[in-house]
Amino acid sequence: MNLILFESAETARPLPCRDPRAAHLLQVLRRRQGDTFDAGLINGPRGKGTLAAIGPDALTLVFTWEAEPPPLDPITLIIGLPRPQTARDILRDATSLGVAAMHFVATGKGESGYAQSTLWSSGEWRRHLIAGAEQAFDTRLPEVTHGRPLLEVAASLSAGGTRVAFDNYEAALPLEQLEFGTPPHPPAFVLAVGAERGWSAADRTLLRGTGFVFAHLGPRVLRTETAVTAAVTLLKARLRPPAGRADRTSGFRPA
């Protein structure tokens, strides 16, 4: 954890010693009474926490909040529902990369049973978003939905922006050759990655009919989680403003 995140209600009460964050503070960061650590409110400001007291069952923490982080990047992911472990990796890593939304959708070649995984039914998925944000030293979590049909999600997208679907079989151009808006005001993007068996013919027809263009990431067939990370990374690299010209509105910033 590069940043330890808390819900707003948690900051007014002691942190139980059985909580993994307490163990991280005491055993990994080796904080002692009076020490400080980097903290954040989920979808709120960052700041400093102070370990005010260490009790037998709980830690007493005091917080000082500072500025909120910049907005998330205007990138929405549509992902054919993958197996749960793959979804866990995507939830964590795409959050670390700063995408604004992830929609895990039912597709023609997808495995419908994945939507019934305890990852989704127990609410575990949110824990992976928090882990990704903590890794990135950020507090903002993306919007996430799961199990909706591809058609429903595609129809619900806001007008405008650029829509790209990745396909190793019918895409004519690599992502880096597509033409789209340039900094300092890049448009919103929707990136669609198929399920582990790829897109069906009906999926491709639906995507084309809702404004998606097809692109690929090269001749090699990638795992779903690898394709998502590669696509978002390449897009962010193309849209990054020149050094010293950060655009706080769009969320694209130089390193």
C-alpha positions in Angstrom: 0.0 0.0 0.0 1.5 3.3 -1.1 -1.6 5.1 0.3 -3.9 3.7 2.9 -7.6 4.4 2.1 -10.5 4.8 4.4 -14.2 5.3 4.1 -15.4 8.5 5.6 -17.2 6.8 8.4 -14.2 4.8 9.4 -12.1 7.9 10.3 -14.3 8.6 13.4 -13.7 5.3 15.1 -10.8 3.1 16.1 -9.3 0.7 13.5 -9.5 -2.9 14.7 -6.2 -4.6 15.0 -7.6 -7.5 12.9 -8.1 -5.1 10.0 -5.4 -5.7 7.3 -4.6 -2.0 7.3 -3.7 -2.1 11.0 -1.4 -5.0 10.3 0.2 -3.1 7.4 0.8 -0.1 9.6 2.3 -2.0 12.5 4.1 -4.9 10.7 5.0 -3.6 7.2 5.4 0.2 7.8 6.5 -0.4 11.4 4.7 2.7 12.6 4.7 3.4 16.3 2.6 5.7 18.5 3.0 9.3 17.2 4.2 8.2 13.8 2.4 9.5 10.6 1.5 7.7 7.3 0.0 8.6 4.0 -3.8 8.2 4.0 -6.7 9.1 1.8 -10.5 9.2 1.9 -12.1 7.1 -0.8 -13.1 9.4 -3.6 -11.9 12.3 -1.5 -8.7 14.1 -0.4 -5.4 12.7 0.5 -3.5 13.6 3.6 -1.7 12.3 6.6 -2.8 9.9 9.4 -1.2 9.8 12.8 -1.1 6.7 14.9 -2.3 8.4 18.1 -2.6 5.2 20.3 -2.1 1.5 20.1 -4.6 -0.5 22.1 -4.9 -4.3 22.6 -7.8 -4.5 20.2 -7.7 -1.3 18.0 -5.6 1.6 16.8 -6.6 5.2 17.4 -5.9 7.3 14.3 -6.1 11.1 13.7 -6.3 12.5 10.2 -5.3 15.8 8.5 -6.7 16.2 5.0 -5.1 18.1 2.1 -6.0 18.5 -1.6 -8.1 16.1 -3.7 -6.2 14.3 -6.5 -7.0 15.2 -10.2 -9.9 13.6 -11.9 -9.6 10.1 -13.4 -8.7 9.9 -17.1 -11.7 10.0 -19.5 -11.3 6.3 -20.5 -14.1 3.8 -20.2 -13.4 0.1 -20.6 -15.9 -2.5 -21.9 -14.7 -6.0 -21.2 -16.3 -9.3 -22.1 -16.8 -11.1 -18.7 -13.6 -13.0 -18.1 -12.9 -15.7 -15.5 -12.9 -14.3 -12.0 -9.1 -14.3 -11.5 -8.6 -12.4 -14.7 -11.3 -9.9 -13.6 -9.5 -9.4 -10.3 -6.3 -8.4 -12.1 -8.1 -6.0 -14.5 -10.0 -4.4 -11.6 -6.8 -3.7 -9.7 -4.5 -2.7 -12.6 -7.0 -0.6 -14.6 -7.8 1.3 -11.4 -4.0 1.9 -10.9 -3.9 3.2 -14.5 -6.6 5.7 -13.7 -9.6 4.7 -16.0 -12.9 6.3 -15.2 -15.2 3.3 -15.7 -15.2 -0.5 -16.3 -18.1 -2.4 -17.6 -17.8 -6.2 -17.6 -20.4 -7.4 -20.1 -22.1 -10.5 -21.4 -21.0 -11.3 -25.0 -21.7 -13.9 -27.6 -18.7 -16.1 -26.8 -18.4 -15.3 -23.1 -19.0 -17.7 -20.3 -22.3 -16.6 -18.6 -21.5 -18.4 -15.4 -18.7 -15.9 -14.6 -21.3 -13.3 -13.7 -22.4 -15.5 -10.7 -18.9 -15.6 -9.2 -18.6 -14.6 -5.6 -16.2 -11.9 -6.8 -19.3 -10.0 -7.9 -22.0 -11.4 -5.5 -20.0 -10.8 -2.3 -18.8 -7.3 -3.3 -15.2 -8.5 -3.3 -14.7 -6.7 -6.6 -14.5 -3.3 -4.8 -11.6 -4.5 -2.6 -9.5 -4.8 -5.8 -10.4 -1.3 -6.9 -9.1 0.0 -3.5 -5.9 -2.0 -3.9 -5.3 -0.5 -7.3 -6.0 3.0 -6.1 -3.7 2.5 -3.1 -0.9 1.3 -5.4 -1.3 4.4 -7.5 -1.3 6.8 -4.6 -4.8 7.9 -5.5 -8.2 8.0 -3.8 -10.6 7.9 -6.8 -12.3 4.6 -7.7 -13.8 4.0 -11.2 -17.4 3.2 -11.9 -17.9 -0.5 -12.3 -20.8 -2.6 -13.6 -21.0 -6.3 -14.4 -23.2 -8.8 -16.1 -25.1 -6.4 -18.4 -25.4 -7.3 -22.1 -23.0 -5.7 -24.5 -25.9 -4.0 -26.3 -27.3 -2.4 -23.1 -23.9 -0.9 -22.2 -23.1 0.3 -25.7 -26.5 2.0 -26.0 -25.9 3.7 -22.6 -22.7 5.4 -23.6 -22.6 9.2 -23.8 -22.5 10.7 -27.2 -19.2 11.9 -28.7 -15.7 10.7 -28.0 -13.8 7.9 -29.7 -14.8 4.2 -29.5 -12.3 1.5 -30.2 -12.8 -2.3 -30.2 -9.8 -4.6 -30.2 -9.9 -7.6 -32.5 -7.0 -9.7 -33.8 -9.1 -11.0 -36.8 -10.9 -8.1 -38.4 -9.0 -5.0 -37.4 -7.1 -3.3 -40.2 -5.0 -0.9 -38.2 -3.0 -1.0 -35.0 -4.1 1.4 -32.2 -1.1 3.7 -32.8 -2.3 4.5 -36.4 -5.8 5.6 -35.5 -6.5 9.3 -35.8 -8.2 11.1 -32.9 -8.1 14.2 -30.8 -4.8 15.5 -29.5 -3.8 17.3 -26.2 -4.4 19.6 -24.5 -8.0 18.6 -24.8 -8.2 14.9 -25.6 -11.7 13.4 -26.1 -13.4 10.7 -24.0 -12.5 7.2 -25.1 -14.2 3.9 -24.9 -12.0 0.8 -25.3 -13.7 -2.6 -25.8 -11.9 -5.9 -25.2 -13.6 -9.2 -25.9 -14.0 -12.1 -23.6 -11.3 -14.8 -23.6 -12.8 -16.4 -26.7 -13.0 -13.1 -28.5 -15.9 -11.4 -30.2 -18.7 -13.2 -32.0 -20.0 -12.1 -35.4 -23.1 -10.6 -33.7 -20.8 -8.7 -31.3 -18.8 -7.3 -34.1 -22.0 -6.2 -35.9 -23.3 -4.5 -32.7 -20.0 -2.7 -32.1 -19.8 -1.3 -35.6 -23.4 -0.3 -35.4 -22.8 1.7 -32.2 -19.8 3.7 -33.5 -16.8 1.5 -32.7 -13.8 1.2 -35.0 -11.7 -1.9 -34.9 -8.0 -1.9 -34.0 -5.4 -4.4 -32.9 -2.3 -4.4 -30.6 0.0 -6.2 -33.0 0.1 -9.8 -34.4 0.4 -11.6 -31.1 -2.7 -12.8 -29.3 -2.7 -11.5 -25.7 -4.4 -12.5 -22.6 -7.4 -10.4 -21.7 -5.7 -8.7 -18.7 -2.6 -8.0 -20.8 -4.6 -6.6 -23.6 -6.4 -4.2 -21.3 -3.2 -3.0 -19.7 -1.4 -2.6 -23.0 -4.3 -0.7 -24.6 -4.8 1.8 -21.8 -1.0 2.3 -21.5 -0.6 3.0 -25.2 -3.6 5.3 -25.3 -2.3 7.3 -22.3 1.1 7.6 -23.9 -0.3 9.0 -27.1 -2.5 11.5 -25.4 -0.1 12.7 -22.8 0.6 16.5 -23.1 4.1 17.7 -23.9 6.3 18.0 -20.8 5.3 20.8 -18.5 1.8 21.2 -20.0 -0.5 19.2 -17.7 -4.2 19.5 -18.4 -6.0 19.1 -15.0 -9.4 19.0 -16.7 -8.8 16.0 -18.8 -6.8 14.1 -16.3 -3.9 13.5 -18.6 -0.7 14.6 -16.9 3.1 14.3 -17.6 4.8 11.9 -15.2 
